[in-house]
Amino acid sequence: MSELNKIALKILSNGKGILAADESNGTMTKRLESVNIQSSPENRLLFRETLFLSESMMDCIGGVILYDETINQSSNSGKKIPTLISDTGAVPGIKVDTGAKVLANSSEEKITEGLDGLRERLKDYYQLGARFTKWRGVYNISKKYPSQIAINSNTHALARYSALVQECGMVPVVEPEVLMDGEHSAEDCFTKTSEVIQKCFEELIIHKIDLTGIILKPNMILAGNKSKNKISNEEVSLKTLKCLKQSVPNEVPGIAFLSGGQSEIEATENLNLINKNNNTNFIMTYSYGRALQQSALKFWSKDIKDSKGTQNIFNHRAKMNTLAAQGKWSSELENK
Ligand code: 13P
């Protein structure tokens, strides 16, 4: 078993999942201002540190994705944030892309940047304690999109990123996100997501990536959020499994879904059904941002000194998702 494979399995095994706490300062500012909290470095750290000190970190969270600001911060106790995380048994990770910009010659689409100087930045992050990384390529669906230019350029970047990350001894989380924004059907989501993921693995293989040492972070197969033809959670799980079964090589150890704007309960219920129906060898778990943090953030914003109350809410969500990652969740457990 390679070192990279060991790290991936440590993050994903036994129902554990990933806490995606890597919102950029711009995104985090939107999240904090939506609950009337000023977005200062201190407040961003305070909320995140409250989560990292939660009980569920030990049993539920296998990895935490940090943002550059946070990985360089120290907690109230003086501990460096990556140390605080590894002390709970979770693996510290870091978002290394520098964001999605307008794609030349296809201006309604995006290309994710961050390859320049990446090798040097990775060395610094490794020194700070990171053992896995994240890069997100993003695609929107419409009649024309995603275009071939967007698919090719973003999957190429994901492969170059993955090669540099593995060279540095870390596990790349490979995130090709097909957005749920729009009127498209679940069938369109299935077709486009399959195309993107297949092209992504074609590029990863060309770039000689050790597939046993990556984590795939895809979207689930859903109808667009403005679609009139929603499908049931059961259908979401079956379509998602069908897509991944036919598009992801067997060597990949695990798949950790993004929540992508689903509600907390929806993201948990869909993950649970995916695991109940899982007819693949892949570990199927969560790498949620909003679906793990939304309620906790709302509660915290009412009284930022009540860390215990915030942690109770976060613990509950983490526990529910860890049950879902084993196909053991049920809606009755939500009210206990
Ligand atoms: P959401 O779960 O909020 O979609 O965030 C996951 C993520 O890391 C997006 O890049």
Residues whose N, C-alpha, C, O or C-beta is under 5 A from the ligand:
A	BS01	13P	A20 R136 L258 S259 G260 G261 S287 Y288 G289 R290 A291
